Amino acid sequence: MLKSRGFWYLMMAGAVLGWVFIVVGLVRPFRNETLKKLWKSLALTWLVGHPLELVLSRGIGAAAGVSPAHTLVKTIVYGFTWWLPVRLGVFKA
C-alpha cells in the first residue's frame, strides 16, 4: 500500500481537504462544538507539524533533485503525503 501512487494521491487529496477545513474555520468559525474541537486540534497539529516537516523535507527534496522552492510549496500544501512517498521512491523528481 505504501508503494501505491494511488494511495498517496488519495492522501494528498485529504491534505488539501484539511487545508480547506482550516480556512473555512478561519473565515467562518464553526458553531458546532464537535467541529470547533476538531478544527482546533487540526490547526494546532498543523501549526506545530508543518515547521518540523519543512526541516525534514528539505533534505529529502534535495536528495531527490527537487528545488528548495518546489519542496517548500509541496510540503506546505501536502505535508508528509508528498515528502514521504518521495523518500520511499514512489514519486520521482
N, C-alpha and C positions, 0 to 999 in steps of 0.2 A: 504494500500500500504506500509506503513512504517513497518508493521509486516510481510512483504513478504520477505523470504530469497532470492528469485529470483531477486527482486528489488535491494537488497543490493549487490548481486553478480554482477549485471549489473553495479551498481555504482562503485564497486571496479575495474571492468574492465576499466571503464572510468578513474579512478585514475591512473591506470597503463599506459594507453594510454597518459595521461597527462605527466607522467614521461618520456615516450618515446619522446614526443614532445619537452620537455625541453632539454633532452640530445641531440637530433638531432640538435636543435637550438644552443647548445653549440659547438658541433663538426663541424657543417657546418651552419654557420649563414644564416638566411633567407634573400633573396634579396627583396622579395615581401614586400612592406611596411605594408600591412594589416597583414600578417603573423608575421612580425617583431614586430608590436604593440601588437598583441595577445600574442606572446611569452614573451615580456617584462612584460605585465600585469600578465600573469600566473606565471612567475618566481618570480615576486615581491610578489604576493599574497601568493605563497607557501613559499617564504623566510621568510615572516612575520608570516604566519599562522601556519606552522609546529612547530616552537618552542612553540607557545601557546598551540597547540594540544598535544604536548608531556607532558606538565604540566597537562593538563586536563585528558588525557588518563591514566596517572599513577594511579590515584585513582580509575578510572573505572576498569582498568585491575586488580588491587589489590582486589577490591571488588568482582570481578568475579572469583578470584583464578588463574589469569594468571600471569606468572612470569614477573618481570620487563623487562628482555631481550626480551621476546616474545612480550610484549606490545610495547616496543620501536621499534622493527623491523616492526611489523604490522602497527603501527601508521605512521612510515616514509614511508612505501610503499603505504598504503591505506588511511591514514588520517582519517577524520571523518567517512568515509564509512566503517571503521572497528569498531571504538570505540562506535559510536552512536548505531548501532544495538546490540552491546554487552550490552550497558546500557539499551536499550529497551527490552532486553531479547530475541531478535531474534536469536542471536548466543549464544550458551552455551560454557563455558570454558572447 
